[in-house]
């Protein structure tokens, strides 16, 4: 490790500062780390999904189990980038034996559930120690270290939240009819979609997890090996060398100056001292100077001087009297307001109590009406909101009157099923069920209701087994009538048997 080219400031850090620094580095190089994950982790996830295509649960478990296979690639690239060496992704993938093979069996078995996986991964990948030396090294690094556990828990929670929120968003955006049609054609479609969403969640969380663990490892080594002191000594030595160079340059300048002075002093020019005048001459010279214009002249100059005036103090007693009177009146006003509030406060409390009991009572009535059988009584008496009895013989474009149906609906359905007319079987079952609900059980259907709205209405007012049967029959009919999917024969046979169990073999029963 070249500490001179390190991309971070080497100093002692606690575990939270180290994790935060790792997250910042992962965000800085997220594009490169994400592309490297696509080359490794996405391939592992796609392979798991293809191997267990018919069992999405095993595919998800295999992809999660193989995490230690694609995490070392991110660590290898990140360790080089932190110390100033930005490797191309192709170089990392070409060194897959050097990165992946050391300790791969232990990482997939006894060390798979270790919460310190990202923290101790550099010992296996970067230091390359094995056997008892690796065990001792991990013991020293893990001593008094709890940040790796919280890092693993936090990243696991983030993965789950991203996956669940993405799946909920997909369920919100896809209409129920289309979703049920997809489930009808491919029962495992949304389970496979869940695996894909989990893969993308892992692709964004894994760089954070690896970078955070690597910075915990760096912080622990700084603490144990005093990297910051080593860098400090190197800086001191560099400054000493620089100062020495500066002193040498200064000494050189002084030597050159001295040499040049000596060279010029070899042939000095002849100098003669000025003659000193006699005392008589000095007196004459002094008299001449005193007689000059600069001496003996007197001048009078005038300038302005500011004279401060004494200001009389203003009388401000009227202002203090006014403020005193104002605040007294204000205090008296608030005192009266407080007395008035005390008078009607009891009445306000009584009104609030009555309003609170009304809200609680209304909520209780609504809950009873919503989740008990009382709503069915209103439905049977025609008082359900927005509903009225359907008197037209046609519903959803189909005749649903008892006269338009055969007396023994199950027998007729079995004849049609034996002849391969499964679409007519579903149509007859659907018409017979609607006729039974309308004319026997007095179901109220709105004029503008769709098939799925009718299904939700049945879910609310009919028993659970009948509501479940009608839901399966409605989905099968919609997929056949509107989706043009061929009905599954086994499911059609089950619907005929369930209709017989619910309503009997005759339409009159």
N, C-alpha and C positions, 0 to 999 in steps of 0.2 A: 504494500500500500504506500503510495507516494503522498505524504501529508502536505507537500508543497503545492500540489495541484488540486487539493480537495475543494469541492464546490460549496461546502458549508463552513460555518464558523465552528471550529473545534473548541468546545468548552464544556464543563460539567453541566448536565441537564437532568432534571427529574423525569420520571416515566411519562408524565403527561406532556411535557415539552417535547420529548423525543417523538411521541406518537403524532403530535401536531406537526412537527417538522417533517415526519414521514408522509403525512397526508399532503402537505404542501408540495413536496417533491413529486409525489404521485400525480397530483393535479398538473404540475408543470410539464411532466413528460407523459401525460395521459394518452396522447395520440399514439406514441410509439409503444407504450406498454399495452394498450388495447389491441393494436395490430398484432403484437407478439402473442397476446392471449388468443386471438382469432386463429392464428396458425397452430396453436397447441391445444388450448382448452376447447375451442369450438369443434375441432376435429374429434376430440375425445367425446364430447357430448353428442355429436352427430352419429358417431360410431355406436355409442350406447343405445341411442334411439333406434338405429337400424337393426342392431342385434336383437333387442327386445321390443320389436315393433308391436307385437301383440300383447305385451305386458308393460304398459308405461310405468307402472310402479317400480319394477325391477330396473328399467332404464334410468329412472331418476336416481335410484339408489346406487347404481353403478357409476353414474356421472359424478355423484357426490363423493363416492369412495375413491375415485381416481384423481381427486384434487392434488395429492402430493406428486403426481406425474407432471403436471404442467405449471405448478408454482415455481419450481427451481429455475425455469427459463427467465421468468420475470426478475427473480433475485439476481441472477448472473448478470443480466443487462444493467440493472439498477446499480449493482456494486461497482461496475466499471464506470458508469456515468457519474456517480458521486465523486470518484477520484479522477475526473477529467478525461475519461476515455469513452467517447460516444461510439459504440459499436453498431455497424449495420445489422439489421435483423437476420440477414442471410448468414452472417458469421456465427450468430448465436445458435441458429438451427443446425449448422454444420458441426457444431461441437456437442451434439446431443448426447454422445456417449460419455464425454467428460462431465457433463452436467447431470444427466439423469441416472446413470448406472450406480454411482456410489451410494450404498445404503438404501436402495430402492425397495428391497424386500422388507426391511424393518419399518420403513416409512408407511408401507401399506398394511402392516400387521400390528405389531405391538405399539408402535408410535403413532398410529393413525388418529387416536382419540386424544392425543396430547394437546392441552390448551396452549402450550408454548411452542407450537410447531413453527410459526413464522419467526419467532425469536431465536430458536436453536437451529434453524435451517442453515444459516451461514457456517456453522461449525462443520456440517457435513459437506456443503458445496464449496465453500471458499477456503476453509482451513485444511480440509482434506485429511484430518486425523481419523484414526480408526481404533477399534478395540478399547482397551482400558484407558488409553489417552483421551479418546473422545468422551468416555463416561466421566472422567475426572474434569475435563474441560466444561462439560455441560453442568456438572455439579457446581463448579466455581462461578459460572456465569449466572446460574439460576438462584444463587444465594441472595436472599433479601430482594427478590425481584417479583413484583405482583402485576406489573403493567401488562405483561403478555396475556394473562388470564382475562383481564378486562377488555383488552383489544379483541380477543377471540369472541367474547360474548357480544360486544358491540357490533362487530361485523356480521355475526350470525343474525342478530336482530334486524340490522339494516337489510340483509339479503331477504329475510322473510317479509319485511314490510314492503320492499320494492316488488317482490313477486305477487303478494296478495293484492296490493293496490293496482298493479298492472292488470291482473286477472279481473278485478272488480270493474275496472274501466272498460275492458273488453265486453263484459257482460252487460254493462250499461249501454254501450254503443250498439250492440247487436239486438234487434227486436226479438221478442220471445218466440214468435212464430218461426223465424229463420233459425234461431238457436235450437228449437225443438226439432226442426226438420233436419238440422245437421246431426243432432244426437240420434235421431231415428236412422239416418243413413250410416253414421259412423259413431258408435257409442263411446269410443275412446278419443274422439277428436279433441275435446276440450282438455282431457288429461295430457295429450301430447302437446297441446298449446301451452299448458301449464309448465311442461318441461322446457319448452323454448323460452318462455318468459323468465323462468328460473335461470337459464343459461345466460341471458342478457343481464340479469341482476348480478350474477356471479362475475360477469366480465367487467363490471364497473367497481365491484367491491374488492375483488382479488388484488388489483394493484394497490389499493389503500391498505389492505391487510398485510401484504408483503413489504411495502415501504415502511409502514409503521413498525413491524417486527424488526426490520433491518436497522432502523434508527434506534430502537431499543438496544439492539446488539452493539451498535457503534457507541451509544451513550455508556453502556456497561464497560466496554473496553477503554473508553476515555477515563472512566473512574478507576479501573484496575491498573492500567498501564500508564496513566498520566500523560496522555498525548498532548494535552494543552501545555504542560510544563516543557515537554520536548520542543514544541513549536515555539514557546517563549524563549528558550535558550537559543534556538536557531536564529530568531529575530534579533536577539541581543548580539550574537556573533556577527550577524550581517551588518548591524549598525556600527559595531566596533571596527570592522574592516572598512566601512565607508568613512568613518571618522578618521581612521589612520591615513586613508588616501587623501582626505582633505588636508590633514596636517602636513603631509609630505609636499603637497602642492604649495602650501603657505611657506614652508621652509625654503622651497626652491625659489620662490619669488624673492624672499629676503636675501638669499645668497646672490642672486642675480643683481639685486640692487646694490649690495655691498661691493661686488666686483666692478660694477659700472662706476661706482663712486671712486674706487681706488684707481681705475684707469684714467679718470679725468683729473685726479689729483697729482699725477706724475709731472705735468707741466702747468703749474698754477700761474695765473696772471699776476703781474706785479701790482701791488696795492700800496698806496701812500696815505698816511693819516693826515687829516685836515689840521692846519696850523691853529693853535689856540691864541685868541686875541689878547692883547695887553689890557690891564685894568682901565687905563685912560680911554682906550677904544671902546671898552664895554659901556662906560658911562655915556659916551656919545651915541652909541647904538641904542641905549635905553631911552635917551631923550628923544631921539628920532621916532621911536615906536610910540611913546606917549603923546607926542605932538600929532600923531596921525588922526584921521577922521573916526577911527573905531573907538578911541578913548576920549573921555571928557564930554561927550554929548549926552544931554538929558532929554527924555521924552515923557509926555504925560498921556496916558491911554485911559479911555473910559469904556465900561462894559455894563450890561444890564444884570441886575440881581433880583431874583424872584423873592418877594416878601409874602409869606403865608399870612392869610387872613384868619382870624378866629371865627369859627362857625358856631352859631348858637344851636344848642340841642333842641330838636323838634319835640313837641309835646305829643306823645303817642299813647297817652292814657285813655283816650276815647276808643282806640282800636282794641286795647286789652279788655276794656269794659264790654265792648260789643262781642268779642269772642267768648268772654265768660258767660254773658247772657245767652248766647247762641247754644253753647254746649249744655247749659242748664236746661234749656227748653228741649234740646234733643234727648237728654237723659230722661226727662219727664215723659216725652212721647213714647220712648221704648219701654219705660216702666208701665205705662198704660196699655201698650200693645201686649206685654207679657201677661198682664192681668186678664185681658180679653182672651188670649190664647188658653190660659188655664181654665177659663169658663167653658169654652166650646171644645176643649181637648177630649173630655170624657165622651161627648157626643160623637166626635170623629172616631174614637176607638170603638164605640158601639157599631157605627156604620161599617167600619173596616171588618169587624168580626162577622157581621151579617153577610157582607160581600164574600168573605173568605169561605164561610159555610155554604153559600150558594155555589161557589166555584167547585168546592169539594163534592157537594151533592150532585151537581150536573156531571162532573167527571165520573162519579160512581155510576150514575144512571147510564151514561154512554158506554161504560165498560160492560155493564150488565147486558145492555142491548146489543153490543157488538160481539161479545164472546159467549153468550148463552143462547138457549133455544127460544127466547122471547121474540127474537127477530123473525123466526119462522112463523109465529102466530100473526105478526103484522103482514108477513108475506102472504099468508093464506087468506087474510081478510082483505087483501088488495090495497093495503096502506103503505107498502114499501115505496120509498121515494123514487119517482121517475119510472115506475113500472106499471103496466096494465095488462090485462089479459089479452092474449093474442087470439083473435077470433078468425083471422084469415086462415084458410086451409093450406096456404103455401108458406113455408118458412125456409129461408136460405135457398130459395128456388126449388124446393122439394115439397111434394104433397105429404102432409103429416096427419091427415085425418084417419081415424080408425077404419073407415070404409075403404080407403085406398091401400090398405095393408092386408096381407094374407092372415088367416086365422092362426096358423102355426108358423111363426116367424123362424124359429130355430130349424125346423124341418125344411123349410124352403131355402134357408141359407145353406144347409148341408147339401141340398141338391145342386144349388149353384156352385158350391165349392167343389163338389165332385166333378162338375163339368169344366172346372178351371176358370170360372167367372168370378174371380176374387173381388174385382171392383164393384160388381153388383152386390156381392155379399156385404161389403162394407157400407154401401149406400142403403141397403135394406136394414141393416142393424142400426145405422144412424137415424134413419127415418122412424124406425120402430121405437127407439129410445126417446126421441123427441116427442113422438105421439104419446108415449107412456107418461113422460114428465108433464106434458101440457094438459092432457085430458084426465089422467088418473090422479096425479100428484098436484095438480092445479098450479103449475109453475107459471110465473108472470115473466114474460120476455119483452124488453123494450123493442119498439119498432126499428130503431137504428142499431140494434145489437149485432155484433159479428159472432162467428163461431166461438172464438176464444173468450169473448165477453159472456156468452151463454155458458161456457165451461166454468168461468169464474163464479157466475151466479149459482151454478149447481154445487160448486165447492162450498159455498156459504150455507146453503139451506138443505142439502141432502146428506144422508149418512156417509161416513168415510169410505166404505167399500163401494157404494154406488158412485160416489164422486170420483174415486180413483178409476173405476171402470170407464166412466164417461170421458175422463181426461185422456186415457189411452185410446179410446175409440175416436175422439175428436182429432188427436194428432195423427192417427193412422189415416183417417179420412182426408184431412187437409193435405198430407203428403201425397196421397193418391190422386185426389181431385185437382189440386192446384200445382203440386210439385211434379206430377206425372211420374212418381216412383212406383215401381211394381210392389204390391204388398207382399210381406213375408208370409208364406203359407202357415207356418207354425203359429205366428202371432194372430192370424185370422181365425185359426181353429180355437185358440185360447179365448178370443173375444166371443165366439159363438157359445162356448161352454160357460163363460161368465154371464152372458146374457140369460142363458137358461137357468143358472143358479139364482139370479136376481129376480127375474120376472116370470119364470116358468116356461113351459113348452107351448102354451097357448096364449094368444093375445087377450083372451077373455079372463084369464086367471089373474 
